[in-house]
Amino acid sequence: MRISVLGGCGAWPAAGEACSGYLVEHDGFALLVDPGYATLPRLLRQLRADDVDAVLVSHGHPDHCADLHPLLRARAYGDGSPPPLPVYALPGALDPVLALDGVARQPGTVQVNEISPGQRLGIGPFGVDSWLLPHFVPNLGLRLTAGGRVLAYTGDTGPSPDVTELARGADLFLAEATFPEEVTGNDPRYLSTARQAGQYAAAAGAGQLMLTHLWPGTSRAAALAAARPAFGGEITVAAGGVAVDLS
């Protein structure tokens, strides 16, 4: 399993950056997880729009799904004839994005599959388990398994014991860490810190920790320093161009 980071900004893309977006590949299958703002141009550096096999979305905030729209346009109006793109999300989460224009209503463009929290499903070679985690809107924590490897991803979440279960024994724990030490200017019930991510990773026995969704302007060094006291394993910060090969 290979994870390529397209972006790791929270809320909006900082200059030269992109919001949450991750290309997860295994056995030739390309799964796009959370196509947030500005992720599509970075994705297209790695593969064609027609080569995306499926999309999986944690929740409906646009910094996690807005670039689904230009991806669908690229597939619908490009030179190829790809099959309908399977998209997996909570009920209604993608309605605003899919309503931006008529592209999603064109026959054969997209196939929306609604996920129920706790449901186990298969997407290509990936087994996917989900937890409903606390956020301002319904949000799924996602656990992807393939080839004996595990990627755990929080989406965006406030504190919850389910985060530890989500990350239990994961080879890579991709954790929202909007702020380094404490949630400022937002409701701490619905967002997390790098310090908390380190604590969850340690409690779960995760192999590696990757911090993501940093508020624009947040120091990556500060985020790493906040997570290190609790977690002794490898820690990185999600940014365009970062990749992890778990195989």
Secondary structure as GFF3:
##gff-version 3
##sequence-region A 1 247
A	DSSP	beta_strand	2	7	.	.	.	ID=ss1
A	DSSP	beta_strand	21	26	.	.	.	ID=ss2
A	DSSP	beta_strand	29	33	.	.	.	ID=ss3
A	DSSP	alpha_helix	39	43	.	.	.	ID=ss4
A	DSSP	three_ten_helix	49	51	.	.	.	ID=ss5
A	DSSP	beta_strand	54	56	.	.	.	ID=ss6
A	DSSP	alpha_helix	62	65	.	.	.	ID=ss7
A	DSSP	alpha_helix	68	77	.	.	.	ID=ss8
A	DSSP	beta_strand	85	89	.	.	.	ID=ss9
A	DSSP	alpha_helix	95	98	.	.	.	ID=ss10
A	DSSP	three_ten_helix	102	105	.	.	.	ID=ss11
A	DSSP	beta_strand	110	114	.	.	.	ID=ss12
A	DSSP	beta_strand	121	123	.	.	.	ID=ss13
A	DSSP	beta_strand	126	133	.	.	.	ID=ss14
A	DSSP	beta_strand	139	146	.	.	.	ID=ss15
A	DSSP	beta_strand	149	153	.	.	.	ID=ss16
A	DSSP	alpha_helix	161	167	.	.	.	ID=ss17
A	DSSP	beta_strand	172	176	.	.	.	ID=ss18
A	DSSP	alpha_helix	194	204	.	.	.	ID=ss19
A	DSSP	beta_strand	208	212	.	.	.	ID=ss20
A	DSSP	alpha_helix	220	227	.	.	.	ID=ss21
A	DSSP	beta_strand	234	237	.	.	.	ID=ss22
A	DSSP	beta_strand	243	245	.	.	.	ID=ss23
###
